[in-house]
Amino acid sequence: MPDGADTVTADSGQRRATYQRARSHETKRALVAAAMALWRTNGYAQTTVADICRAAGVSRALFYFYFPAKEDVLFEVGLTSTRAAQKTVRGLLRNDYDVEVVIARALRSLERSMARNPRDLIVETILEGYRHEQGILADDETALGADMFGELFAAAQADGKIAAQVDVSHLSRLAQMHVSEGVRRWAIGGFGDRSFADVVTGDIAALITGFNVRSQDRR
């Protein structure tokens, strides 16, 4: 009988913990959504933490439980965009794939997301990512969430599409640098009429080709 009671208590505790985690994720998403809506209409600089809290219907104390500052919401927005691109990549890896096509599809998804936001906000998001770079490298979970093409390159190497001698972790970091700088340049009009996805896909494809050729030369 005690064993049964212990099981019921454990199950109840697990359900409560699951519910609390779900509520926590919902609150965090609500804060990010409220911030994005305000930034699109009022601008980033003019929006305060108090404005975000009112729009999300939460207290300032709860805001600071999730985010140390307004800038950290911006960083979360950047991570959300990266995770969406990762999801696109993961879906395409379930079937036969071409590495460059997968990169292009992921970056088009990112470009569509960027097009819905003011360009000055996009620049701020990239700059905030740069400011968080040291923390990203120190936190394995955050680093994984910020790595847009790590899974693709690892799979491509296993499938013989990227040479075995290539350091795919390093390649992925370089590709992410192209993405971040490409986003910034696109946002300030540096690409003119050219598509962000087309330009950056070409850059990353050239990078992969260079790594493959260099690895062959070293044999």
C-alpha positions as CSV (number, residue, x, y, z in Angstrom):
1,M,0.0,0.0,0.0
2,P,2.7,2.6,0.8
3,D,4.3,1.8,-2.6
4,G,1.1,2.7,-4.3
5,A,0.8,5.9,-2.3
6,D,4.4,6.8,-3.2
7,T,3.6,6.2,-6.9
8,V,0.6,8.5,-6.8
9,T,2.6,11.2,-5.1
10,A,5.4,10.9,-7.6
11,D,3.0,11.0,-10.5
12,S,1.3,14.1,-9.0
13,G,4.6,15.8,-8.6
14,Q,5.7,15.0,-12.1
15,R,2.4,16.4,-13.5
16,R,2.8,19.5,-11.4
17,A,6.4,20.0,-12.6
18,T,5.3,19.5,-16.2
19,Y,2.5,22.0,-15.8
20,Q,4.8,24.6,-14.2
21,R,7.3,24.2,-17.1
22,A,4.6,24.7,-19.6
23,R,3.4,27.8,-17.8
24,S,6.9,29.1,-17.6
25,H,7.4,28.6,-21.4
26,E,4.1,30.3,-22.1
27,T,5.0,33.3,-19.9
28,K,8.4,33.7,-21.6
29,R,6.8,33.4,-25.1
30,A,4.2,36.0,-24.0
31,L,6.9,38.5,-23.0
32,V,8.8,38.0,-26.2
33,A,5.7,38.4,-28.3
34,A,4.6,41.5,-26.4
35,A,8.1,43.0,-26.8
36,M,8.2,42.3,-30.5
37,A,4.7,43.9,-31.1
38,L,5.8,47.0,-29.2
39,W,9.1,47.3,-31.0
40,R,7.4,47.0,-34.4
41,T,5.0,49.9,-33.6
42,N,6.9,52.1,-31.2
43,G,10.6,51.3,-31.9
44,Y,13.1,49.5,-29.8
45,A,14.7,52.5,-28.0
46,Q,11.3,54.0,-27.0
47,T,9.9,50.7,-25.5
48,T,10.6,50.2,-21.8
49,V,10.4,47.1,-19.6
50,A,7.3,48.6,-18.0
51,D,5.6,48.8,-21.4
52,I,6.5,45.1,-22.1
53,C,5.1,44.0,-18.8
54,R,1.8,45.9,-19.3
55,A,1.4,44.4,-22.7
56,A,2.1,40.9,-21.5
57,G,0.1,41.3,-18.4
58,V,2.9,40.3,-16.0
59,S,4.8,42.1,-13.2
60,R,8.2,43.6,-13.5
61,A,9.5,41.0,-11.0
62,L,8.3,38.2,-13.3
63,F,10.0,39.9,-16.3
64,Y,13.3,40.0,-14.4
65,F,12.9,36.4,-13.4
66,Y,13.2,35.5,-17.1
67,F,15.3,38.3,-18.5
68,P,18.0,40.4,-16.8
69,A,17.3,43.3,-19.1
70,K,15.3,44.4,-22.2
71,E,18.3,43.5,-24.3
72,D,18.1,39.9,-23.3
73,V,14.6,39.7,-24.9
74,L,16.2,40.8,-28.1
75,F,18.8,38.0,-27.8
76,E,16.0,35.5,-27.3
77,V,14.4,36.7,-30.5
78,G,17.6,36.0,-32.4
79,L,17.7,32.5,-30.9
80,T,14.1,31.9,-31.8
81,S,14.9,32.7,-35.5
82,T,17.9,30.4,-35.4
83,R,15.8,27.5,-33.9
84,A,13.2,28.0,-36.7
85,A,16.0,27.6,-39.3
86,Q,17.3,24.5,-37.5
87,K,13.8,23.0,-37.7
88,T,13.8,23.6,-41.4
89,V,17.2,21.9,-41.7
90,R,16.1,19.0,-39.6
91,G,13.0,18.4,-41.7
92,L,15.0,18.4,-44.9
93,L,17.6,15.9,-43.5
94,R,14.9,13.2,-43.3
95,N,15.1,12.6,-47.0
96,D,17.9,12.6,-49.6
97,Y,19.3,16.2,-49.6
98,D,21.7,18.6,-51.3
99,V,23.7,20.6,-48.7
100,E,23.4,23.9,-50.6
101,V,19.7,23.5,-51.2
102,V,19.2,22.9,-47.4
103,I,21.2,26.0,-46.6
104,A,19.2,28.0,-49.1
105,R,15.8,26.8,-47.7
106,A,16.9,27.6,-44.1
107,L,18.1,31.1,-45.0
108,R,14.9,31.8,-47.0
109,S,12.9,31.0,-43.9
110,L,15.1,33.4,-41.9
111,E,14.7,36.1,-44.6
112,R,10.9,35.8,-44.5
113,S,11.0,36.2,-40.8
114,M,13.3,39.3,-41.0
115,A,11.1,40.9,-43.6
116,R,8.3,41.2,-41.0
117,N,10.4,43.4,-38.7
118,P,11.9,46.9,-38.9
119,R,15.5,46.8,-40.1
120,D,16.9,48.8,-37.2
121,L,15.5,46.2,-34.9
122,I,17.2,43.5,-36.9
123,V,20.5,45.3,-36.6
124,E,20.0,45.6,-32.8
125,T,19.3,41.9,-32.6
126,I,22.6,41.0,-34.4
127,L,24.6,43.4,-32.2
128,E,23.0,41.9,-29.1
129,G,24.1,38.5,-30.4
130,Y,27.7,39.7,-30.7
131,R,27.5,41.0,-27.1
132,H,26.3,37.6,-25.9
133,E,29.0,35.7,-27.8
134,Q,31.2,34.9,-24.9
135,G,28.2,33.6,-22.9
136,I,27.1,31.5,-25.9
137,L,30.5,29.8,-26.1
138,A,30.5,29.1,-22.3
139,D,26.9,27.6,-22.3
140,D,26.6,24.3,-24.2
141,E,22.8,24.5,-24.4
142,T,22.8,28.0,-25.7
143,A,25.7,27.2,-28.1
144,L,23.6,24.4,-29.5
145,G,20.6,26.6,-29.9
146,A,22.7,29.2,-31.7
147,D,24.3,26.8,-34.1
148,M,22.3,27.0,-37.3
149,F,24.1,24.5,-39.5
150,G,26.0,22.2,-37.1
151,E,23.5,19.3,-37.5
152,L,23.5,19.7,-41.3
153,F,27.3,19.7,-41.6
154,A,27.7,16.7,-39.2
155,A,25.2,14.8,-41.2
156,A,26.8,15.8,-44.5
157,Q,30.2,14.7,-43.3
158,A,28.7,11.3,-42.2
159,D,27.1,11.0,-45.7
160,G,30.3,11.8,-47.5
161,K,29.1,15.2,-48.8
162,I,31.8,17.0,-46.7
163,A,35.3,15.6,-46.5
164,A,36.1,13.6,-43.4
165,Q,39.2,15.8,-42.7
166,V,37.1,18.9,-42.3
167,D,36.5,20.3,-38.8
168,V,32.7,20.7,-39.2
169,S,32.4,22.5,-35.8
170,H,34.8,25.2,-37.0
171,L,33.0,25.2,-40.4
172,S,29.7,25.8,-38.7
173,R,31.0,28.7,-36.7
174,L,32.3,30.3,-39.8
175,A,29.0,29.8,-41.6
176,Q,27.2,31.4,-38.6
177,M,29.5,34.4,-38.9
178,H,28.5,34.7,-42.6
179,V,24.8,34.5,-41.5
180,S,25.1,37.1,-38.8
181,E,27.2,39.6,-40.9
182,G,24.9,38.9,-43.8
183,V,21.8,39.8,-41.8
184,R,23.4,43.0,-40.6
185,R,24.5,44.0,-44.1
186,W,21.0,43.1,-45.6
187,A,19.3,45.2,-42.8
188,I,21.4,48.3,-43.6
189,G,20.8,47.9,-47.4
190,G,24.3,46.5,-48.2
191,F,22.9,43.9,-50.6
192,G,20.9,46.3,-52.7
193,D,18.2,44.4,-54.6
194,R,19.9,41.0,-54.0
195,S,18.3,38.4,-51.8
196,F,19.9,37.9,-48.4
197,A,19.4,34.1,-48.8
198,D,20.9,34.0,-52.3
199,V,24.0,36.0,-51.3
200,V,24.7,34.2,-48.0
201,T,24.0,30.7,-49.4
202,G,26.6,31.4,-52.1
203,D,29.1,32.5,-49.6
204,I,28.6,29.4,-47.4
205,A,28.7,27.1,-50.4
206,A,32.0,28.6,-51.5
207,L,33.3,28.1,-47.9
208,I,32.3,24.4,-48.0
209,T,33.9,24.0,-51.4
210,G,37.1,25.6,-50.2
211,F,37.3,23.3,-47.1
212,N,36.7,20.2,-49.3
213,V,39.3,21.2,-51.9
214,R,41.8,22.1,-49.2
215,S,41.3,18.8,-47.4
216,Q,42.0,16.9,-50.7
217,D,45.2,18.9,-51.3
218,R,46.5,17.9,-47.9
219,R,46.2,14.1,-48.6
